[in-house]
Amino acid sequence: MVCRGVAGPAGLAHGARTGRLWGLRTVLGLRMPLGLCTVVGPSSDVNRATARAAAYCHSTYATARERDVTPNSDEIVITGLGAVTPVGMDAPSTWDALCAGRSGITTIDAFDPAGLPTRIAGQVRGFDPLRAMSPKQVRRSARFSQLAVAAAVECAADAGLLAESDTAEGTGGVDGTDHLAHVDPTRVGVVLNTAVGAMGEIADAARTFDGRGWRGLRSSFVPSVIPNMAACQVAIRLGAHGPVTAGAFACASGNAALIDAVGLIRTGAADVVIAGGTDASIVPLMFGGLSMMGALSTRNDDPAAASRPFDADRDGFVYGEGAVTFAVESLAHARRRGARVYARYLGGALTCDAFHVTAPDPNAAYAAAAIRRALDDAHLAPSDVDYICAHGTSTKANDRSETKAIHAALGPAARSVAISSPKSMTGHLIGAAGALSVLVACLAIRDGVVPPTINLTTPDPECDLDYVPGTSRAMTVDSALVNAFGFGGQFAHAERARCRERRGIAPQAAAAIAGHGYSEHGSGGVYRAIVCRAGFLCRASALPRGRDIIRATRPVRGDRHVARDRALGSVARL
């Protein structure tokens, strides 16, 4: 909040206390969907309007001083999940399909792919945006926003943030009223990232413009396609008036959203954040561009077998679409409202190759550094990791580079870690890919099941780790690492963990996140990883409330910073 000039004593005083002048969205007769307002000028009309807005805010929401909003050092937890993917219309059906090894990759019917080298994709089929949005909102929004809103509504409901009446199809956000329950809407934020966004809608508008001129364009065209609109649509639908942000981290966008959400919680900017990633660009322009790069699989005759991470016969990744979201908040806040906890965030890190926009560092040094920094931030040893939800795109360079990074970061412990790639079933969800991996890590910990890497029949000799081929594996997952890589050289890694049950107190989940820059397809892309581990003990006498969760002290064996230099031969071209 920035105030300049004279905005009336009441408004200015309240703005100084709270950092908010919520009523300013109507001070100038405008609908300003931004939380940053600059007031200039001594107009008495503005003074009076601002004073009225400040009085309303002061009477409706507590001031920062009254709230004692300070940086939050409490543990951060994930309390809700939502998803719309090629294998499921919600998080439970997505998880069931992944555990069953069911592929959602089919021949494209979103457009006529004839003439293109690649005619397959991970499409979201049967999606009805009216289940979460009004007809008017649907007409004025792009598909990547529609998927995001549906996933966010599910996530908010799963986290217990919505009133029961607001879970009905097509309700909420239409009349401008708040629909969040049991939380202060001014303290609920949204971080919804995308990598590509509305490429299809932009391409359609360009054709319209060429044929009919500017008068043929819809008045909603511009606001529907800008990258932050998915986040804004989610905020409108939920009535979330806290910080709303959107970023682009290529294929690490989903994991980046989690790291950013944690920052908002820890700085005291929000109590709850709906975070995740979304993308929906199964359109000719995208497929033409990726085909020119040689990045896509051309296994058109057998779509279900086309995505083959770590397999010697892989020939590129399969493009997909979808949206995945998760609710992030402090453990203390979750306890106060009686929320269920999926996982706990322990730490994070982000690095960049700074090498090439599409080619990876041959040594995978900074991808490995991201993993190590994530583990360091989480105070975990390489041997603590039980499961890695891999980026695993099914491209030659990426899969080999990721394997090399895991070897370098974990050392001998890499041989004992279960690793799998959901992209073998969903295809690459681009901006939502990392967020899907976060979901997989949370549910693998909860259910004690690791989904498989399907289509892995002939392992690449350079990809020599345990990739859980073929079928899911029942196992105890105390720690789960999540990798996400993208164009530009950015890497992200994260880890989650499960609590062991003690003294009759129900186990809770713990999670740690680490980030690092890495490349997509073995290119200078974005890498992110998430680490999770059960390093918590539950006891009944630690707090006045009668229970607490504390970190168990574990010896660190060996030097977790030691990385083995492994020489690569020539870097495979896409």
Secondary structure, 3 states (H helix, E strand, C coil): CCCCCCCCHHHHHHHHHHCCCHHHHCCCCCCCCCCCCCCCCCCHHHHHHHHHHHHHHHHHCCCHHHHCCCCCCCCEEEEEEEEEECCECCHHHHHHHHHHCCCCCEECCCCCCCCCCCCEEECCCCCCHHHCCCHHHHHCCCHHHHHHHHHHHHHHHHCCCECHHHHCCCCCCCCCCCCECCCCHHHEEEEEECCCCCHHHHHHHHHHHHHHCHHHCCCCHHHHHCCCHHHHHHHHHHCCCCCEECCCCHHHHHHHHHHHHHHHHHCCCCCEEEEEEEECCCCHHHHHHHHHHCCECCCCCCHHHCCCCCECCCCCECEECEEEEEEEEEHHHHHHCCCCCCEEECCCCCEECCCCCCCCCCCCHHHHHHHHHHHHHHCCCHHHCCEEECCCCCCHHHHHHHHHHHHHHHHHHHHHCEEECCHHHHCECHHHHHHHHHHHHHHHHHHCEECCECCCCCECCCCCCECCECCCEECCCCEEEEEEECCCCEEEEEEEEECECECCECCCEEEEEEEECCCHHHCCCCCEEEEEECCEEEECCCCCCCCEEEECCCCCCCCCCCCCCCCCCCCCCC
